[in-house]
Amino acid sequence: MKSFLSLRLSAKVNTSTNSFKHLILSNYYRLSLTGLLFLPLVTINLSAQTAEGWKASEQTVDKLTKARPGFNFHEEQVQPVTLPQLLTANDGSKVTNYLLWDKARRSEILEQFRINVYGRIPETPYQMSFNVVNLDKNALGSAATLKQIEITITSEGKQLVIHLTLFTPNNSKKPVPAFLLIDNRGPANTDPVRKIISEFWPVEEAIGRGYGMAVFYNADLDPDNFDDFKNGIHPLLDLTPRPADAWGTLAAWAWGASRCMDYLVTDGAIDGKKIAVVGHSRGGKTALWAGAEDKRFAMVISNESGAGGAALARRRFGETVSRLNTSFPHWFCTNYNKFSNNEDALPVDMHMLLALIAPRALYVACASEDLWGDPRGSYLALYNALPVFNLSGSGSSIPEAMPPLNKQIMSGKVAFHVRDGEHNLLLKDWNWFMDFADVVMK
């Protein structure tokens, strides 16, 4: 057998076997001709540091500690945690090849996220229609075609409209790959007539690189406030009393991304098999869940998604499950409240969410001053999701140490960067996203 990945996080083995007691050792995953073999469950010291790679500045740690008392921003205070096993099925059997993952284990993990985190979409029937309400074939100085589409959802005599904006390059002789942005900032950042140009949605740069750019406003699906789910898509599809695993607002936004995908695959200018869903912050959490639920997305980009997104919950670093449930009770299902100050009881953690994207492409991005979103916890989640990506033969391998500041790493179907600056979605981020898309979608 040949080792393809060495996950050399400092680890203390949880076992009664005498030969392993008190040892600190590496957890090696090995790929054989028959499948994936791995050592027993380990407790990983997620605060372990190496001399290489990014590390938060003392000034940033001190600043946030003072600004948000009661939350941890000190890496040395992160306690060892035990991550749930990716490749052990509910019945205790080992997942040794991608077919077993895709047909059995993946659905088990997806169901646990529906039950305990994001909630379950109701099976209420609905009708959907598309209407191009504006067409400009000479947008951006004739470099692009602009379409504004109304996606109308109808159920039980009620209607909801999702407003989708799409730019495609005019100089392409074949359908192009595209990015779909979940806009959680508001229409001013995604102006279709481009009087206001924001780095949050850099249409001009993407068109110049041969990509389509689509966007929808998340509030079209559900307002970002706790209204007891009486507005938005929920009252259209929630025809019975909401159970404890009923879908929250993040799941509604993700569902909306899939309805936009329903249109995009019909548009002749777009290559429907090469569409990336992109989100920042709460939009990044949404993009991950959209990609988990909808395999049609060829690439998922999570920008600074933090707690409830890419960052490992069990680290309790920066924003926590308790804080999410207190500040944003509408984002998740009611069952998620069980894990406030009780993260170790979660049957899943976010490395498992990232693994649900495999074998498609996944980009996780962070910012150096955004410790609230736990860049290291996001990197570790990606690192611990790799065994699933490699079951499919993607050849994805990233180092144990985080990359240096402003250093993009790409390997197989995964990519990561931590850039300088605060919590935001910038042109610098987008350029790195497009660099990765050049590799995996072109």
DAMONOR-V66926 format. One line per field, one symbol per residue. ss: DSSP state (A for helix, B for strand, O for the rest). psi: psi as a letter, one per 40 degrees, with the letter a starting at -180 (. if undefined). burial: + if it has 16 or more other ideal C-beta (glycine too) atoms within 10 Angstrom, else -. A space follows every 50 residues. Layout:
BEGIN
ss->???
psi->???
burial->???
END
This chain:
BEGIN
ss->OBBBBBBOOOBBBOOOOAAAOOOBOOBBBBBOOOOBBBOOOBBBOOOOOO OOOOOOOAAAAAAAAAAOOOOOOOAAAOOOBBOOOOOBOOOOOBOOOAAA AAAAAAAAAAAAAAAAAAOBOOOOOOBBBBBBBBBBBBAAAAOBBBBBBB BBBBBOOBBBBBBBBBBBBOOOOOOBBBBBBBBOOOAAAAOOOOOOOOAA AOAAAAAAOOOBBBBBBAAAOOOOOOOOOOOOOAAAAOOOOOOOOBOOAA AAAAAAAAAAAAAAOOOOOBBBBBBBBBBBOAAAAAAAAAAAAOOOOOBB BBBOOOOOOOOOAAAOOOOOAAAAAAAOOOOOOAAAAAAOOOAAAOOOOA AAAAAOOOOOBBBBBBBOOOAAAOAAAAAAAAAAAAAAAAAOOOOOOOOO OOOOOOOOBBBOOBBBBBBOOOOOOOAAAAAAAAAAAAAAOO
psi->ihhehhgfihihhgiehdeeheihiihhhhhideahiiiihihhgeehii eiiihiiddddddddddgieihehdeehihihiihdfhideeihheiddd dddcdddddddddddecdihhifhiiihihhhehhhefiffeeihhhhhh hhhhhfeiiihhhhhhhiieeheiiiiihhhhhediddefhdefdhhied ggddddddefiihiiihdeddhigihfffeiaddedegeiihiefiiadd ddddddddddddddeeheehheeghhhhihbddddddddddddhedheih hhhfdahebdhhdedfhbiidddddddgeediiddddeehffdeeheiie dddddedieiihhhiiidegddegdddddddddeeddddedefefhhiid iiiihfhhhhhbeiiiihiiaahihidddddddddddddee.
burial->---++-+-+++++-------------+-+-+---++-++--+-+++++-- --++++----+--+------+++-+--+-++-+++++-------++-+-+ ++--++--++-+++++++++++---+------------++---++++-++ +-+-+----+-++++++++-----+++++++++++---++-+-+---+-+ ++++-++-++++++++++++++-+----+--+++-+++---+--++++++ +++++++++++-++--+-++++-+++++++++++++++++++++-+++++ +++++++++++++++++++++++++--+-++++-+++-+---+--+++++ ++++++++++++++++++++++++++++++++++++++++++-+-+++-+ +++-+--+++-++++++++---++++-+++-+++-++--++-
END
